[in-house]
Amino acid sequence: MPELPEVETVRRGLERHLVGRRIERVEVGRERTVRRTSSEAVIAGLTDTVVVAADRRGKYLLLPLDSGDTVMIHLRMSGQVLLAPGGAVRPLHTHVVLHLDDGHEMWFVDPRTFGEVVVFDPDRVAAEVPALAALGVDPIAEPFDTRALRRAFGTSSRALKPLLLDQHVVAGIGNIYADEILHRARLRPDRPASSLDGRRRRILRQSIVDVLAAAIEAGGSTLGDAQYVDLMGASGSYQDEHRVYGRGGERCLTCRRGWVRRSVTGGRGTHWCPVCQR
């Protein structure tokens, strides 16, 4: 958390409010946030540059600059990207501040400091941000038909839930949306991927696209910890649409007959309905 829909919501906010802005000054308050390089490298790489686009792959925010470099922001567990008027009171754990030419500030806030900000040369992405270069297909940002899903899965006999969570296979899906996707597709989370026939693969592909698109439309999911918010600090609402995630022990909202189980699949807590997902 945040997953693809939350990061895409932030990306859309950045596209509206940051693209075309010049970064006049940069503050870095926590070295761990820029650990891939250094505070000096991030400050030098950002100062007096213009953000020319707001992109995303999987859970990575990517901001190309007019210098030719790209800013990568990864929110990890608790990161937030916020826009505020210059001089506004900053939240605790604000580790990077960009002072923009329109008087606003962009903050990177991260209480747990697992997130990061890095400026890198996109021609050297494999060397400088290898995890980004190794991502699998992004089901929203890239063409994603049934053939793309079949290529991503290959002939793997791994269980569906861990396979969906593997960022080298499909980029951007985390625990929340894997559970919701498999429920919509009526597939057990521990079912081997190799057991899916063509019809089931088509259903799974459509479920991936539909769940992620609906979550993006709702601004993502903000859970009880309220750690995810969009660029303006607003919560998402897709948590109100969750059919199984976080509902262990409750009656299934889809079939109204089964009781949502919470089990462990691939080392991750998993929510599913034994009636819907046979």
Buried (B, 14 or more C-beta within 10 A) or exposed (E): BBBBBBBBBBBBBBBEBBBEBBBBEBBBBBEEBBEBBEBEBBBEBBBEBBBBBBBBBBBBBBBBBEBEBBBBBBBBBBBBBBBBEEEEEBEEBBBBBBBBEEEBBBBBBBBEBBBBBBBBBBEEBEEBBEEBEEBBBBBBBEEBEBEBBBEBBEEBEBBBBBBBBBBEBBBBBBBBBBBBBBBBBBBBBBBEBEEBEEEBBBBBBBBBBBBBBBBBEBBBBBBEEEBBBBBEEEBBBBBEBBBBBBBBEEEBBBBEEBEBBBBEBBEBEBBBBBBBBE
